[in-house]
Amino acid sequence: MSTPSTPASDEAVLRVRNLHKSHALGATPIEVLRGVDLDIHAGEMCAIMGPSGVGKSTLLSCVAGLESPDRGEIRVLGEDMAALDEHGRTLLRRRRVGIVYQFFNLVPTLTGYENIVLPYLIDGAAPDHDAASRMLDRVGMRARAEHLPSQMSGGEMQLISIARALVRRPALVLADEPTGNVNVATGRRIMALLADALRDAGSAMLLVTHNAEDAARAHRVVFMRDGLLLHDAALAGPAVTSAAVHDRLKELGI
Ligand SMILES: Nc1ncnc2c1ncn2[C@@H]1O[C@H](COP(=O)(O)OP(=O)(O)OP(=O)(O)O)[C@@H](O)[C@H]1O
């Protein structure tokens, strides 16, 4: 598979057009995404907020190539996900996309360090131990390197999972409620780490969050409602403060 290393400067790292996706609920399909459009450029963090069950995680799964949309277009680094086969999508995800999950998704039988180098191993690549070691220090988890996830707190597991997601300097980071299961202080640390890593690596990031303070770290906040994204010009750039996010959530009744 040929994966462009960097998109053309004006090309979005993530481009989504008219995305539709239904889930079968018994015999009745429920259309969760009804024409989602979204662009995220290099170095940009975009937060998505919206009521529970509206389809935020479904969007992330489609972007990651873990679920197939019914129709519409997803381009990651210019690559049309629908034109890739399953293997191509897997390679693109492994090599260019970092994913942070709400429930960490660490491999329970591997140590913290082994979890961090997992993205290399599942790709059949030699681990970059320098990068992994730097990442271990960056998330402050060196003392936990040899511990199993069962010996870690939720916050520690999430810090390890963030190191795993970022170790290959992904072009696109997908984070699904990364602070949803950690305490407030760790949540702030996690958001600062993600923002710093994004800036340093020039990655684009799609963040799903219910937390206005987390959303306020983004360059742009969009709201999902009725299967669509509401692009809110008032919530971009310096206007993105947690107070402004709170106000908008209230106006939208979310
Ligand atoms: N595999 C599936 N099969 C059937 N229905 C599904 C499936 N995955 C999700 N759904 C349904 O699709 C809808 C959207 O789910 P999704 O997890 O994307 O929402 P969300 O906005 O991320 O919610 P939350 O904020 O609670 O995490 C929900 O009604 C959910 O029950």
The ligand as a MOL file (V3000), in Angstrom:
LIG
                    3D

  0  0  0     0  0            999 V3000
M  V30 BEGIN CTAB
M  V30 COUNTS 31 33 0 0 0
M  V30 BEGIN ATOM
M  V30 1 N -22.7020 -2.0910 16.8100 0
M  V30 2 C -23.8790 -1.4890 17.0230 0
M  V30 3 N -25.0480 -2.1210 16.7550 0
M  V30 4 C -26.2420 -1.5160 16.9460 0
M  V30 5 N -26.3630 -0.2540 17.4130 0
M  V30 6 C -25.2290 0.4110 17.7010 0
M  V30 7 C -23.9390 -0.1560 17.5260 0
M  V30 8 N -23.0080 0.7470 17.9080 0
M  V30 9 C -23.6980 1.8400 18.2950 0
M  V30 10 N -25.0230 1.6470 18.1680 0
M  V30 11 C -26.0820 2.6150 18.4520 0
M  V30 12 O -25.8030 3.7520 17.6610 0
M  V30 13 C -26.0780 4.9420 18.3870 0
M  V30 14 C -24.8260 5.8120 18.4390 0
M  V30 15 O -23.8570 5.1930 19.2680 0
M  V30 16 P -22.4550 5.8850 19.5760 0
M  V30 17 O -21.7080 4.9770 20.5050 0
M  V30 18 O -21.7990 6.2300 18.2960 0
M  V30 19 O -22.9100 7.2060 20.3240 0
M  V30 20 P -22.0540 8.2910 21.1420 0
M  V30 21 O -22.5020 9.6180 20.6760 0
M  V30 22 O -20.6030 7.9870 21.0150 0
M  V30 23 O -22.5560 8.0370 22.6250 0
M  V30 24 P -21.8060 8.2740 24.0580 0
M  V30 25 O -21.6110 9.7450 24.1930 0
M  V30 26 O -22.7980 7.7360 25.0430 0
M  V30 27 O -20.5260 7.4840 24.0230 0
M  V30 28 C -26.5930 4.5020 19.7490 0
M  V30 29 O -27.9970 4.5130 19.7140 0
M  V30 30 C -26.0750 3.0940 19.8850 0
M  V30 31 O -26.9400 2.3070 20.6830 0
M  V30 END ATOM
M  V30 BEGIN BOND
M  V30 1 1 1 2
M  V30 2 1 2 3
M  V30 3 2 2 7
M  V30 4 2 3 4
M  V30 5 1 4 5
M  V30 6 2 5 6
M  V30 7 1 6 7
M  V30 8 1 6 10
M  V30 9 1 7 8
M  V30 10 2 8 9
M  V30 11 1 9 10
M  V30 12 1 10 11
M  V30 13 1 11 12
M  V30 14 1 11 30
M  V30 15 1 12 13
M  V30 16 1 13 14
M  V30 17 1 13 28
M  V30 18 1 14 15
M  V30 19 1 15 16
M  V30 20 2 16 17
M  V30 21 1 16 18
M  V30 22 1 16 19
M  V30 23 1 19 20
M  V30 24 2 20 21
M  V30 25 1 20 22
M  V30 26 1 20 23
M  V30 27 1 23 24
M  V30 28 2 24 25
M  V30 29 1 24 26
M  V30 30 1 24 27
M  V30 31 1 28 29
M  V30 32 1 28 30
M  V30 33 1 30 31
M  V30 END BOND
M  V30 END CTAB
M  END
